Amino acid sequence: MRWIAPRLLSRWALWMSLLVLLVCMVGTLVWLAGRYEVSQVENRMAEDASDAVSDIRNGLTRNVQSLQALQFAGQASAPWEQEAASLLREHREWLRLEWRDVQLQLKSEVDTPFRGPVFGHMGTMFQMPEVVQACSVAQRQSGPGYSASTYVPQANGQGLEVMNLCLPVLNNGELVGFTVATYALNEILINFLNAQLLRSQEVSFTEADGTRLAMHGAAQRGARVFTAKQLLTLPGNTMVLRLDSWRAAPDVFPNVLTALVTMMAIALTSVMGLLARDMRRRQRVESDLADALAFRKAMEDSLVTGLRARDSQGRITYINPAFCEMVGFTAKELLGHGIPAPYWPPEMVDEYGKRQALRLAGNAPPREGVESVFMRKNGERFTVLIFEAPLINANGQQTGWMSAVLDVSEQRRVEELSRASQERLQATARLATVGEMASLLSHELNQPLAAIASYATGSMNLLHEAALTDPQLASSLNDAMQRIGQQAERAGKVIKSVHDFVRRRDQSRVDVAPRTLLDNVMPLVALQARKLGVRVELRCANDLPHVLCDRTMVEQVLLNLSRNGMQAMQDDTPYKTLTLLVRTVPPTPGQQWMEFVVADQGHGIADDVTEKLFTPFFTTKEEGMGLGLSLCRTVVEQHGGVLQHGPNPPRGTVFSFTLPQA
Amino acid sequence: MQPTQDALVFIVDDDAGVREALAWLLRSRRLPSESFTSADAFAAFLNARPETDWRPPQPGCLLLDVRMPGMSGLALFEQLIARGLLESLPVIFLTGHADVPTAVDAVKRGAFDFCEKPFSDNALVDRVEQALQRSASTLESFKAKQSRQHNLAELTERESDVMRLVVEGLPNKLIADQLDISVRTVEVHRARVFDKMAVKSAVELANLLRN
């Protein structure tokens, strides 16, 4: 758990930073789009402003031409006032037309029919300075001249900004007077400008310092305002035309949509790239995984150890081929199988069920494994050794148990066999010992019995001659002697019958390879050799001629001689090597022989021991009975062979015996 | 049983009791004996007489125990075989039950007999006497052969020629012709051959030589 947290955290941080970046990008995009839109609007307004200025200029120029026409009309025909009045009806921007002479004295005047007289209550003198200014400009330039604008208060409390146009009237190149037209500034805006332009924005004239002179259009304060300014330069007057658009702020939503779509396109592309990279990585990982899986599978298949996994309900979730082979069931039959497993012998189900319950309760099995009996599909029972370990998943939770199952039945069988062979040899050894004792006893008792019988017979022989002198006495003594002899003979027969009983198996001669004899005793010899630290060297070709012998007895002889040899090396022998050798020896007439040699490198045999070596019940060992070598000699001689011994220079003793070839 | 009067029985056994009892038994049948405590001792006795054609001076036999410390009875038996003494010194093995197969084997190889201990009645002594008789007859023929060879060695070259022709059955006349000598001379030689070979007739001489 603890080691997973940092990874999760860093992953979340990554995602968060990605999101923040995205939002920033969207914001920037929207802002840039807004900026663009604003600049678009501003450009359009600047165009509108310049269009408006040009419209106004055109209008003013056309008006100048109309006034020139009026001048000519005035000179030609008397009713100037009529003409002017009709002009005023056509041009609502004019408030009034005046005809003045060269001294600027008013000769004639007409007011616009659309208003009350603008200057009514103040008189025309009110605006004389502007007229003078405009006319001086006009005179200087010999063309139209304009005055600065003037505020004219009105009767209703409000006022008008007005501007005068002065046009010199020439007659044959000679100045004869001036025509003065008074413009209302806001009427200029209304009449000269495109209605479309006025609909969505406010148009106004301002002075250079920003003072508003006249305005037209709807003012929507508070909304976002865009402003464009354009200079209107007239002879004698300069004003600024100002456009205020209250157009709403550019819409965020479409911008956001565009931004989002763009973003998504970018994101999609990058995700595609990432996906492709991820795919490649995934493919690589998958191929690695496949390799690892194949490796693991090969490993599992090559195992001779059976593997079995069970979930927490005891169902089998995995088994390897070795396990299937062991129990004889196929993987399909076993996978998913719960309790009791099909390889449990029916008589053990209860016990195994209890053990399983213990295990599922979380009790760990012993490290050295549990010995169990399993059943093959064919019903055969076999012993297995099971090692179990908890199965932990990636989250650290135990999901079941993994078991390694070893088939130890073969091992058990070998152990059984080895024990049986050891027991057989030991039994033979005991029997042989008893036999040897019987043999020795019979020999030892036969000697005195032989003496007794001899004396009895001799006495009878003597009595036979003495019978001539005292037949009576001789006869009774003869009877007694006869009985003595008979009893001695009887004793001999008893001994013989005991001996025969023990030696019943003497005649079992079989044809056997020397190698087999050695192989049979090797396990026991090796056992003691390990204990005493002796190296055993076997020199026996496999193709040697067979011998004819009582197998178990000869094995006993080999074992006895080997043990003696190893015990002789027990103490301070530098190189403890026991050599067992079999070879052919020169034949005697009518018989071929094999020789078995047992050579040690021990302390050798002392002279005083040599004399008594084969004496029954003589031994140099504390626990010995003193029958071993005696028995060996008996066995060998029963086979017609000879048991010999001698020194093994530089150190040790060689015992050798011969057996007839088959 | 008279021929065994001057016989000598050798006893080889490691057990003093058995040796003495056997000697006593044999003496009860008037058979002298000589005891040896081991096969080695008897082998030493034989080795003191290394001549290859040595024979016991009187009829004898050997009572030999099979199992003894040191040299075994069988090993001693092998030596006797090697020296060709089996006929003049027959061997009777004394065995325990365990050694019976060995003893049977030994009999097959020329031993006179074997006797299982303990011995019953006079069977052993009877066999000993039979062995002594065989020894005696063997020695007698050996001695006859020896004296015959001795006598033949005494003959001169001419006497041997005459003897050969006499044995072939030729009359004196033909012998004289063949040897290119006179009949008289042949008769002298013939008488001397008969005298030296201790025979009385040509037939007796032929029989002697045929043996």
Interface residues (C-beta under 8 A of the other chain):
Chain A: S439 S442 H443 N446 Q447 P448 L449 A450 A451 I452 A453 S454 Y455 T457 G458 S459 N461 L462 G485 A488 E489 A491 G492 I495 K496 H499 D500 R503 E611 K612 F614 T615 T634 E637 Q638 G640
Chain B: D15 G17 V18 E20 A21 L22 W24 L25 L26 R27 S28 R29 R67 P69 G70 L94 G96 H97 A98 D99 P101 T102 D105 E116 K117 P118 F119 S120 D121 N122 L124 V125
